[in-house]
């Protein structure tokens, strides 16, 4: 077996280059690009230094992702690491055996956290605003605890994360919100966004600003969303059968589903879904990018048909709050499809049909965003400023900038004027903008609009 000592990143690249050169002409033009990819994405070949099983996964990837010599090197490298680190492997195995129990414990803790306010007389019925503002605080601290245990985070950074969540809890509960007011609802909707991206820092293990940490978190978020949606569907079926079975013997189980199964199950399932997303992190053919590729052409066709119908009928977007919120969700979904498609694509592959579909999707969404902004401006000019309208205006402007930048870099890639990696960098660099806007809504909107 070829010997691969425990190396630094540059040493691994040098070993890989020497290994591949023995099987390829020295002037091979693809080698420089592959070296750049290895340096940029340690979650690929070089991540085997921390997760040897990932190198075996790379060795099984289809042609086009890695060539045969590179896959052979990955396989040998994984075997060598496993042979040299038996003690580390045994420790990792023990950790793997403990992990399901840790996840179950955290899921139970999240379920109990949702019911804890009832000990102080704060029931879900009658205190909907409290639960909306604190929903993410029941679950996210426990999820961050799982990330810290799983990936490791320095004590100083862990303390910083604790301070972030303490500040979030203070802002969510110290402001004198008017019951059922717009700023209370906006706080409940935007606080999870800010805290989720803060949790990404813990997930990346301190590698948020480099080494592909943010892209790993994007992939993980997609897997979590798919897993959670599937578990929610299963929970709905479970709840329906619970009501039906007890109803068949003359007992009403609606209270059990309403007060226990739904709130506790929703909190605990989020932790379990995160674990499932984490276990699929290095599996070939992850589900979230596959769903992005499936729905991209469907949404592109939908948006194009909608724009054509608008042009044919001369009808504009109705300026109703519910409709504008739906358009915001649609545009956010388009951005998510683009982001997950980017995360699944080989940046060195040439442009193809799917890239053209992505451009059509982005350009169509860009036009719809402009129309939605015009509708929001008309609503503000006719009815004045409110928290909801200002929030919708800001979110549409942020989405507009993201879509415009994505269209710019995608078109340049199709024209051969810039690499695909430029689009990837743009998407990843834009993530903090969403967190910043969400934090601004949580912190500034309540006092700016007199907590109404």
C-alpha positions in Angstrom: 0.0 0.0 0.0 1.3 3.5 -0.8 2.3 5.3 2.4 0.6 8.7 3.1 1.9 10.3 6.3 -0.5 12.5 8.4 -0.1 15.7 6.4 -0.9 19.4 6.1 -3.1 20.6 3.2 -0.2 21.4 0.9 1.5 18.1 1.7 -1.7 16.3 0.7 -1.9 18.2 -2.5 1.8 17.4 -3.2 1.2 13.7 -2.5 -1.9 13.7 -4.8 0.0 15.5 -7.6 2.9 13.0 -7.3 0.5 10.1 -7.3 -1.5 11.3 -10.3 1.6 12.3 -12.3 2.7 8.7 -12.4 -0.5 7.9 -14.3 -0.9 11.0 -16.5 1.2 13.0 -18.8 3.1 15.8 -16.9 1.6 18.5 -19.1 -2.0 17.6 -18.4 -3.9 20.9 -18.4 -6.6 19.7 -15.9 -4.1 19.4 -13.0 -3.9 23.1 -12.1 -7.7 23.4 -12.0 -8.0 20.3 -9.8 -5.4 21.6 -7.4 -7.5 24.8 -7.0 -10.6 22.7 -6.3 -8.7 20.7 -3.7 -7.5 23.8 -1.9 -10.9 25.5 -2.1 -13.0 22.5 -0.9 -11.4 20.5 1.8 -14.7 18.8 2.3 -13.7 16.8 -0.8 -10.5 14.8 -1.0 -8.6 16.5 1.8 -11.4 16.3 4.3 -10.4 12.6 4.5 -7.8 13.8 6.9 -10.6 14.3 9.4 -13.2 12.0 8.0 -11.5 9.0 6.3 -14.8 7.6 5.1 -15.3 10.7 2.9 -12.3 9.7 0.8 -13.9 6.4 0.1 -17.1 8.2 -0.9 -15.0 10.3 -3.3 -13.5 7.1 -4.7 -17.0 5.9 -5.6 -18.1 9.2 -7.2 -19.0 9.0 -10.9 -16.6 10.1 -13.6 -16.7 13.8 -14.1 -16.6 14.5 -10.4 -13.1 13.0 -9.9 -11.0 11.1 -12.4 -9.8 7.5 -11.9 -6.3 8.3 -10.5 -7.7 10.8 -8.0 -10.4 8.3 -6.9 -7.7 5.7 -6.5 -5.6 8.1 -4.4 -8.6 8.9 -2.2 -9.3 5.2 -1.6 -5.6 4.5 -0.7 -5.4 7.6 1.4 -8.5 6.6 3.4 -7.2 3.1 4.0 -3.8 4.4 5.1 -5.4 6.8 7.6 -7.7 4.1 8.9 -4.7 1.8 9.3 -2.5 4.4 11.1 -5.3 5.7 13.4 -6.9 2.7 15.0 -7.2 4.4 18.3 -8.8 7.4 16.7 -11.1 5.1 14.8 -12.1 3.3 17.9 -12.9 6.6 19.6 -14.9 7.7 16.5 -16.8 4.4 16.6 -17.6 4.9 20.3 -18.8 8.4 19.5 -20.9 7.1 16.7 -22.6 4.6 19.0 -23.3 7.4 21.5 -24.6 9.8 18.9 -28.1 8.4 18.5 -28.6 8.5 22.2 -27.3 12.1 22.4 -29.7 13.1 19.6 -32.7 11.3 21.3 -31.8 13.1 24.6 -31.6 16.5 22.9 -34.9 15.8 21.0 -36.7 15.0 24.3 -35.2 18.1 25.9 -36.5 20.2 23.0 -40.0 18.7 23.5 -39.9 19.4 27.2 -38.7 22.9 26.6 -41.8 23.7 24.6 -44.0 22.5 27.6 -41.9 24.2 30.3 -43.7 27.6 30.1 -46.9 25.9 31.1 -45.4 25.3 34.5 -45.6 29.1 34.9 -49.1 29.4 33.6 -48.2 30.3 30.0 -50.3 28.0 27.9 -50.2 27.8 24.1 -53.8 28.8 23.9 -54.0 32.5 24.8 -50.2 33.2 24.5 -49.7 32.6 20.8 -47.4 35.6 20.6 -45.1 34.4 23.3 -44.7 31.0 21.6 -44.2 32.6 18.2 -41.4 34.8 19.5 -39.7 32.0 21.4 -40.2 29.1 19.0 -36.6 29.1 17.8 -35.3 29.6 21.3 -36.8 26.3 22.4 -34.9 24.3 19.8 -31.8 26.2 18.4 -29.7 26.3 21.6 -30.0 22.5 21.9 -29.2 22.1 18.2 -26.1 24.3 18.6 -25.2 22.1 21.6 -25.3 19.1 19.2 -23.1 21.0 16.7 -20.6 21.8 19.4 -20.5 18.2 20.6 -20.3 16.8 17.1 -17.8 19.2 15.4 -16.0 20.8 18.3 -15.9 24.5 19.0 -13.4 26.4 21.2 -14.6 27.5 24.6 -14.4 31.2 23.7 -16.5 30.7 20.6 -19.0 28.6 22.5 -19.3 31.5 25.1 -19.9 33.9 22.2 -22.7 31.7 20.9 -24.3 31.6 24.3 -24.2 35.4 24.5 -25.9 35.6 21.1 -28.8 33.4 22.2 -29.1 35.2 25.6 -29.4 38.5 23.7 -32.0 37.0 21.4 -34.0 35.8 24.3 -33.9 39.2 25.9 -35.0 41.0 22.7 -37.8 38.5 22.2 -39.3 38.9 25.7 -38.2 42.3 27.0 -39.9 44.6 24.4 -43.4 45.7 25.4 -45.1 44.3 22.3 -48.7 45.1 21.6 -50.5 41.7 21.7 -51.0 40.4 18.2 -49.2 43.5 16.7 -47.2 43.5 13.5 -43.8 44.0 15.2 -44.4 40.9 17.4 -45.2 38.8 14.4 -42.2 40.1 12.5 -39.9 39.4 15.4 -41.2 35.8 15.6 -40.6 35.3 11.8 -37.2 37.0 11.5 -35.5 35.8 14.7 -35.2 32.2 13.5 -33.5 33.4 10.3 -30.8 35.4 12.3 -30.3 32.6 14.8 -30.1 29.9 12.1 -27.2 31.6 10.3 -25.6 32.1 13.8 -26.0 28.4 14.4 -24.2 27.8 11.1 -21.1 29.2 12.7 -21.2 26.4 15.3 -21.9 23.8 12.6 -18.9 24.9 10.6 -16.7 24.4 13.8 -15.2 27.9 13.5 -14.5 27.5 9.7 -17.3 29.9 8.7 -15.0 32.3 6.9 -13.0 29.7 4.9 -12.4 26.1 3.8 -15.9 25.6 2.5 -17.7 25.9 5.9 -20.5 28.0 4.6 -21.2 25.8 1.6 -21.2 22.7 3.9 -23.8 24.5 6.0 -25.9 25.3 2.9 -25.9 21.6 1.9 -26.7 20.6 5.4 -29.6 23.0 5.6 -31.1 21.6 2.5 -30.9 18.0 3.8 -32.5 19.1 7.1 -35.4 20.9 5.3 -36.1 17.8 3.2 -35.9 15.5 6.3 -38.1 17.7 8.4 -40.7 18.0 5.7 -40.9 14.2 5.3 -41.1 13.8 9.1 -43.9 16.4 9.2 -45.9 14.5 6.7 -45.4 11.3 8.7 -46.4 13.2 11.9 -49.6 14.4 10.2 -50.5 10.8 9.2 -49.7 9.7 12.8 -51.9 12.4 14.2 -54.8 11.6 11.9 -54.7 7.9 12.9 -54.5 8.8 16.6 -57.7 10.8 16.4 -59.4 8.1 14.2 -58.5 5.2 16.4 -59.5 6.8 19.7 -62.6 8.2 18.1 -63.6 4.7 17.1 -64.0 3.7 20.7 -65.8 6.9 21.7 -62.9 8.9 23.0 -61.7 12.3 21.8 -58.0 12.6 21.2 -57.9 16.0 19.6 -56.6 17.6 22.8 -53.7 15.1 22.9 -52.7 15.9 19.3 -53.2 19.7 19.8 -51.4 20.0 23.2 -48.7 17.4 23.0 -48.1 15.6 19.7 -47.9 18.6 17.5 -45.8 21.1 19.6 -43.6 18.5 21.2 -43.2 16.5 18.0 -42.4 19.6 16.0 -39.6 20.5 18.4 -38.1 17.1 18.8 -38.3 16.2 15.1 -36.2 19.3 14.3 -33.3 17.8 16.2 -33.7 14.4 14.7 -34.0 16.0 11.2 -30.7 17.8 11.8 -29.1 14.5 12.7 -30.4 12.9 9.6 -29.1 15.8 7.5 -25.7 15.5 9.2 -25.5 11.8 8.5 -26.2 12.3 4.8 -23.6 15.1 4.6 -21.0 13.0 2.8 -23.4 10.6 1.0 -23.3 10.6 -2.8 -26.5 11.9 -4.4 -27.9 14.0 -1.5 -31.6 14.7 -1.7 -31.7 18.5 -1.5 -29.6 19.2 -4.7 -31.6 16.5 -6.5 -34.9 18.2 -5.6 -33.4 21.5 -6.8 -32.6 20.0 -10.1 -36.1 18.5 -10.3 -38.0 21.7 -9.5 -35.9 24.2 -11.3 -37.4 23.5 -14.8 -40.9 23.3 -13.3 -40.6 26.7 -11.6 -38.9 28.3 -14.6 -41.9 27.1 -16.8 -44.3 28.4 -14.2 -42.7 31.9 -13.9 -42.4 32.2 -17.7 -46.1 31.2 -18.2 -47.2 33.7 -15.5 -45.3 36.6 -17.1 -46.7 35.7 -20.5 -50.2 35.6 -19.1 -49.7 39.0 -17.4 -48.5 40.5 -20.7 -51.4 39.0 -22.7 -54.1 40.0 -20.3 -52.6 43.3 -19.1 -53.4 42.4 -15.5 -51.1 43.6 -12.7 -50.3 42.1 -9.3 -53.0 42.9 -6.7 -51.6 44.9 -3.8 -52.9 42.7 -1.0 -50.7 41.8 2.0 -51.2 38.1 1.7 -50.4 38.1 -2.0 -47.2 40.1 -1.5 -46.1 37.7 1.3 -46.7 34.8 -1.1 -44.5 36.5 -3.7 -41.8 37.0 -1.2 -41.9 33.3 -0.3 -41.8 32.4 -4.0 -38.7 34.5 -4.6 -37.0 33.1 -1.6 -37.7 29.6 -2.9 -36.2 30.5 -6.2 -33.1 31.8 -4.5 -33.0 28.5 -2.5 -33.2 26.5 -5.7 -30.3 28.4 -7.2 -28.3 28.0 -4.1 -28.7 24.3 -3.8 -28.1 23.8 -7.5 -24.8 25.7 -7.1 -23.9 23.5 -4.1 -24.4 20.3 -6.1 -22.6 21.4 -9.3 -19.0 20.6 -10.2 -17.5 24.1 -10.8 -15.2 22.8 -13.4 -17.9 21.3 -15.6 -18.8 23.1 -18.8 -22.1 25.0 -19.2 -25.1 22.8 -20.1 -28.8 22.8 -20.6 -29.5 22.9 -16.8 -27.4 26.1 -16.6 -29.6 27.7 -19.2 -32.7 26.7 -17.2 -31.2 28.3 -14.2 -30.6 31.6 -16.0 -34.3 31.5 -17.2 -35.5 30.9 -13.7 -33.3 33.7 -12.2 -34.3 36.3 -15.0 -38.0 35.5 -14.6 -37.8 35.8 -10.9 -35.9 39.1 -11.3 -38.8 40.5 -13.4 -41.4 39.3 -10.9 -39.4 40.9 -8.1 -39.5 44.2 -9.9 -43.2 43.9 -10.4 -43.7 43.0 -6.7 -41.6 46.1 -5.7 -43.8 48.3 -7.8 -46.9 46.8 -6.1 -45.4 47.4 -2.6 -44.4 51.0 -3.5 -48.0 51.6 -4.7 -49.4 50.2 -1.5 -47.1 52.4 0.6 -47.9 55.5 -1.4 -51.6 54.8 -1.0 -51.8 53.6 2.6 -48.6 54.8 4.3 -45.8 53.0 6.1 -46.4 50.1 8.3 -44.0 47.5 9.8 -45.2 44.8 7.4 -44.9 47.0 4.3 -41.4 48.2 5.2 -40.3 44.6 6.0 -41.7 43.5 2.6 -39.9 46.3 0.9 -36.6 45.5 2.5 -36.9 41.8 1.8 -37.7 42.4 -1.9 -34.8 44.7 -2.3 -32.5 42.2 -0.7 -33.8 39.4 -3.0 -33.6 41.8 -6.0 -29.9 42.3 -5.3 -29.2 38.6 -4.9 -31.1 37.7 -8.1 -29.4 40.5 -10.0 -26.0 39.4 -8.9 -26.8 35.7 -9.7 -28.0 36.7 -13.2 -24.9 38.7 -13.8 -22.5 36.0 -12.8 -24.5 33.2 -14.5 -24.6 35.1 -17.8 -20.9 35.8 -17.6 -20.3 32.1 -17.0 -22.4 31.1 -20.0 -20.5 33.6 -22.2 -17.2 32.2 -21.0 -16.1 35.4 -19.3 -15.9 34.2 -15.7 -15.7 30.8 -13.9 -18.6 29.1 -12.3 -16.8 29.6 -9.0 -17.6 33.3 -9.1 -21.3 32.6 -8.9 -20.7 30.2 -6.0 -18.7 32.9 -4.2 -21.4 35.4 -4.7 -24.1 33.2 -3.3 -22.1 32.3 -0.2 -20.9 35.8 0.4 -24.5 37.0 0.3 -25.8 34.8 3.2 -24.8 37.3 6.0 -27.0 39.9 4.3 -30.1 37.9 5.2 -29.0 37.4 8.7 -28.2 41.1 9.0 -31.6 42.2 7.7 -33.4 39.7 10.0 -31.4 41.0 13.0 -32.3 44.6 12.1 -36.0 43.7 11.9 -35.8 42.0 15.4 -33.8 44.8 17.0 -34.9 48.0 15.3 -38.5 47.5 14.1 -40.3 47.3 17.5 -39.0 50.6 18.8 -39.2 52.3 15.4 -42.9 51.4 15.1 -43.7 52.0 18.8 -44.1 48.2 19.4 -47.4 48.1 17.5 
